[in-house]
Amino acid sequence: MSKTNKEIVQGYFDQVINQKRMELWDDYISKDYVSHAAPYIGMGLSTQTSEGKMIISSIAPGAPAEGRLQVGDEIIRIEDKTYVWDTFKQ
C-alpha cells in the first residue's frame, strides 16, 4: 500500500528535519528538485545533496550566511549548543 501525501510530508519533517537524518533526503526530494521557497530561515541558505555531500546552492541577500559562505561550499561539520555533526550521515 502506498503512502498518502500527508504521510510522506509528515515522514519528511519527522525524519529529515526533526531527527536530522539527512541521509534520507534523497528518499523524499528528487535530484531535479529546485526550491522556489525562502532559504533556510536560520542562516539564510539552501542546500542540495550530491554524492553524500551537503552543498550550498543559494544564499539569501542580507542573510547571516552572506559573506561567510559561498554557493558551492560543502558543509562538512555542523555544531549547535548541544551537538556536533561531523559526517553527512549524521
MODELLER restraints for C-alpha pairs under 7 A, 6 or more apart:
rsr = mdl.restraints
at = mdl.atoms
rsr.add(forms.Gaussian(group=physical.xy_distance, feature=features.Distance(at['CA:12:A'], at['CA:28:A']), mean=6.43, stdev=0.5))
rsr.add(forms.Gaussian(group=physical.xy_distance, feature=features.Distance(at['CA:15:A'], at['CA:21:A']), mean=5.73, stdev=0.5))
rsr.add(forms.Gaussian(group=physical.xy_distance, feature=features.Distance(at['CA:16:A'], at['CA:22:A']), mean=5.46, stdev=0.5))
rsr.add(forms.Gaussian(group=physical.xy_distance, feature=features.Distance(at['CA:16:A'], at['CA:24:A']), mean=6.39, stdev=0.5))
rsr.add(forms.Gaussian(group=physical.xy_distance, feature=features.Distance(at['CA:16:A'], at['CA:25:A']), mean=6.44, stdev=0.5))
rsr.add(forms.Gaussian(group=physical.xy_distance, feature=features.Distance(at['CA:21:A'], at['CA:90:A']), mean=6.38, stdev=0.5))
rsr.add(forms.Gaussian(group=physical.xy_distance, feature=features.Distance(at['CA:22:A'], at['CA:88:A']), mean=6.98, stdev=0.5))
rsr.add(forms.Gaussian(group=physical.xy_distance, feature=features.Distance(at['CA:22:A'], at['CA:89:A']), mean=6.31, stdev=0.5))
rsr.add(forms.Gaussian(group=physical.xy_distance, feature=features.Distance(at['CA:22:A'], at['CA:90:A']), mean=6.88, stdev=0.5))
rsr.add(forms.Gaussian(group=physical.xy_distance, feature=features.Distance(at['CA:23:A'], at['CA:89:A']), mean=5.23, stdev=0.5))
rsr.add(forms.Gaussian(group=physical.xy_distance, feature=features.Distance(at['CA:39:A'], at['CA:45:A']), mean=4.74, stdev=0.5))
rsr.add(forms.Gaussian(group=physical.xy_distance, feature=features.Distance(at['CA:39:A'], at['CA:46:A']), mean=4.84, stdev=0.5))
rsr.add(forms.Gaussian(group=physical.xy_distance, feature=features.Distance(at['CA:39:A'], at['CA:60:A']), mean=6.57, stdev=0.5))
rsr.add(forms.Gaussian(group=physical.xy_distance, feature=features.Distance(at['CA:40:A'], at['CA:46:A']), mean=5.63, stdev=0.5))
rsr.add(forms.Gaussian(group=physical.xy_distance, feature=features.Distance(at['CA:43:A'], at['CA:63:A']), mean=6.23, stdev=0.5))
rsr.add(forms.Gaussian(group=physical.xy_distance, feature=features.Distance(at['CA:43:A'], at['CA:64:A']), mean=5.19, stdev=0.5))
rsr.add(forms.Gaussian(group=physical.xy_distance, feature=features.Distance(at['CA:43:A'], at['CA:65:A']), mean=5.25, stdev=0.5))
rsr.add(forms.Gaussian(group=physical.xy_distance, feature=features.Distance(at['CA:44:A'], at['CA:59:A']), mean=5.82, stdev=0.5))
rsr.add(forms.Gaussian(group=physical.xy_distance, feature=features.Distance(at['CA:44:A'], at['CA:60:A']), mean=5.24, stdev=0.5))
rsr.add(forms.Gaussian(group=physical.xy_distance, feature=features.Distance(at['CA:44:A'], at['CA:63:A']), mean=4.70, stdev=0.5))
rsr.add(forms.Gaussian(group=physical.xy_distance, feature=features.Distance(at['CA:44:A'], at['CA:64:A']), mean=6.21, stdev=0.5))
rsr.add(forms.Gaussian(group=physical.xy_distance, feature=features.Distance(at['CA:44:A'], at['CA:65:A']), mean=5.95, stdev=0.5))
rsr.add(forms.Gaussian(group=physical.xy_distance, feature=features.Distance(at['CA:45:A'], at['CA:56:A']), mean=6.98, stdev=0.5))
rsr.add(forms.Gaussian(group=physical.xy_distance, feature=features.Distance(at['CA:45:A'], at['CA:58:A']), mean=5.56, stdev=0.5))
rsr.add(forms.Gaussian(group=physical.xy_distance, feature=features.Distance(at['CA:45:A'], at['CA:59:A']), mean=4.31, stdev=0.5))
rsr.add(forms.Gaussian(group=physical.xy_distance, feature=features.Distance(at['CA:45:A'], at['CA:60:A']), mean=6.03, stdev=0.5))
rsr.add(forms.Gaussian(group=physical.xy_distance, feature=features.Distance(at['CA:45:A'], at['CA:65:A']), mean=6.67, stdev=0.5))
rsr.add(forms.Gaussian(group=physical.xy_distance, feature=features.Distance(at['CA:46:A'], at['CA:56:A']), mean=6.08, stdev=0.5))
rsr.add(forms.Gaussian(group=physical.xy_distance, feature=features.Distance(at['CA:46:A'], at['CA:57:A']), mean=5.69, stdev=0.5))
rsr.add(forms.Gaussian(group=physical.xy_distance, feature=features.Distance(at['CA:46:A'], at['CA:58:A']), mean=5.34, stdev=0.5))
rsr.add(forms.Gaussian(group=physical.xy_distance, feature=features.Distance(at['CA:46:A'], at['CA:59:A']), mean=6.58, stdev=0.5))
rsr.add(forms.Gaussian(group=physical.xy_distance, feature=features.Distance(at['CA:47:A'], at['CA:54:A']), mean=6.34, stdev=0.5))
rsr.add(forms.Gaussian(group=physical.xy_distance, feature=features.Distance(at['CA:47:A'], at['CA:55:A']), mean=5.37, stdev=0.5))
rsr.add(forms.Gaussian(group=physical.xy_distance, feature=features.Distance(at['CA:47:A'], at['CA:56:A']), mean=4.51, stdev=0.5))
rsr.add(forms.Gaussian(group=physical.xy_distance, feature=features.Distance(at['CA:47:A'], at['CA:57:A']), mean=4.96, stdev=0.5))
rsr.add(forms.Gaussian(group=physical.xy_distance, feature=features.Distance(at['CA:47:A'], at['CA:58:A']), mean=6.99, stdev=0.5))
rsr.add(forms.Gaussian(group=physical.xy_distance, feature=features.Distance(at['CA:48:A'], at['CA:54:A']), mean=5.83, stdev=0.5))
rsr.add(forms.Gaussian(group=physical.xy_distance, feature=features.Distance(at['CA:48:A'], at['CA:55:A']), mean=5.35, stdev=0.5))
rsr.add(forms.Gaussian(group=physical.xy_distance, feature=features.Distance(at['CA:48:A'], at['CA:56:A']), mean=6.52, stdev=0.5))
rsr.add(forms.Gaussian(group=physical.xy_distance, feature=features.Distance(at['CA:48:A'], at['CA:57:A']), mean=6.08, stdev=0.5))
rsr.add(forms.Gaussian(group=physical.xy_distance, feature=features.Distance(at['CA:49:A'], at['CA:55:A']), mean=6.04, stdev=0.5))
rsr.add(forms.Gaussian(group=physical.xy_distance, feature=features.Distance(at['CA:52:A'], at['CA:88:A']), mean=6.46, stdev=0.5))
rsr.add(forms.Gaussian(group=physical.xy_distance, feature=features.Distance(at['CA:53:A'], at['CA:74:A']), mean=6.89, stdev=0.5))
rsr.add(forms.Gaussian(group=physical.xy_distance, feature=features.Distance(at['CA:53:A'], at['CA:88:A']), mean=6.14, stdev=0.5))
rsr.add(forms.Gaussian(group=physical.xy_distance, feature=features.Distance(at['CA:54:A'], at['CA:74:A']), mean=5.80, stdev=0.5))
rsr.add(forms.Gaussian(group=physical.xy_distance, feature=features.Distance(at['CA:54:A'], at['CA:75:A']), mean=5.51, stdev=0.5))
rsr.add(forms.Gaussian(group=physical.xy_distance, feature=features.Distance(at['CA:54:A'], at['CA:88:A']), mean=7.00, stdev=0.5))
rsr.add(forms.Gaussian(group=physical.xy_distance, feature=features.Distance(at['CA:55:A'], at['CA:72:A']), mean=5.80, stdev=0.5))
rsr.add(forms.Gaussian(group=physical.xy_distance, feature=features.Distance(at['CA:55:A'], at['CA:73:A']), mean=5.71, stdev=0.5))
rsr.add(forms.Gaussian(group=physical.xy_distance, feature=features.Distance(at['CA:55:A'], at['CA:74:A']), mean=4.45, stdev=0.5))
rsr.add(forms.Gaussian(group=physical.xy_distance, feature=features.Distance(at['CA:55:A'], at['CA:75:A']), mean=6.06, stdev=0.5))
rsr.add(forms.Gaussian(group=physical.xy_distance, feature=features.Distance(at['CA:56:A'], at['CA:70:A']), mean=6.98, stdev=0.5))
rsr.add(forms.Gaussian(group=physical.xy_distance, feature=features.Distance(at['CA:56:A'], at['CA:71:A']), mean=5.05, stdev=0.5))
rsr.add(forms.Gaussian(group=physical.xy_distance, feature=features.Distance(at['CA:56:A'], at['CA:72:A']), mean=5.25, stdev=0.5))
rsr.add(forms.Gaussian(group=physical.xy_distance, feature=features.Distance(at['CA:56:A'], at['CA:73:A']), mean=5.43, stdev=0.5))
rsr.add(forms.Gaussian(group=physical.xy_distance, feature=features.Distance(at['CA:56:A'], at['CA:74:A']), mean=6.38, stdev=0.5))
rsr.add(forms.Gaussian(group=physical.xy_distance, feature=features.Distance(at['CA:57:A'], at['CA:71:A']), mean=5.25, stdev=0.5))
rsr.add(forms.Gaussian(group=physical.xy_distance, feature=features.Distance(at['CA:57:A'], at['CA:72:A']), mean=6.26, stdev=0.5))
rsr.add(forms.Gaussian(group=physical.xy_distance, feature=features.Distance(at['CA:58:A'], at['CA:71:A']), mean=5.66, stdev=0.5))
rsr.add(forms.Gaussian(group=physical.xy_distance, feature=features.Distance(at['CA:59:A'], at['CA:65:A']), mean=6.70, stdev=0.5))
rsr.add(forms.Gaussian(group=physical.xy_distance, feature=features.Distance(at['CA:59:A'], at['CA:66:A']), mean=6.32, stdev=0.5))
rsr.add(forms.Gaussian(group=physical.xy_distance, feature=features.Distance(at['CA:76:A'], at['CA:86:A']), mean=6.54, stdev=0.5))
rsr.add(forms.Gaussian(group=physical.xy_distance, feature=features.Distance(at['CA:76:A'], at['CA:87:A']), mean=6.60, stdev=0.5))
rsr.add(forms.Gaussian(group=physical.xy_distance, feature=features.Distance(at['CA:77:A'], at['CA:85:A']), mean=5.60, stdev=0.5))
rsr.add(forms.Gaussian(group=physical.xy_distance, feature=features.Distance(at['CA:77:A'], at['CA:86:A']), mean=4.75, stdev=0.5))
rsr.add(forms.Gaussian(group=physical.xy_distance, feature=features.Distance(at['CA:77:A'], at['CA:87:A']), mean=6.70, stdev=0.5))
rsr.add(forms.Gaussian(group=physical.xy_distance, feature=features.Distance(at['CA:78:A'], at['CA:84:A']), mean=5.86, stdev=0.5))
rsr.add(forms.Gaussian(group=physical.xy_distance, feature=features.Distance(at['CA:78:A'], at['CA:85:A']), mean=5.11, stdev=0.5))
rsr.add(forms.Gaussian(group=physical.xy_distance, feature=features.Distance(at['CA:78:A'], at['CA:86:A']), mean=6.77, stdev=0.5))
rsr.add(forms.Gaussian(group=physical.xy_distance, feature=features.Distance(at['CA:79:A'], at['CA:85:A']), mean=6.16, stdev=0.5))
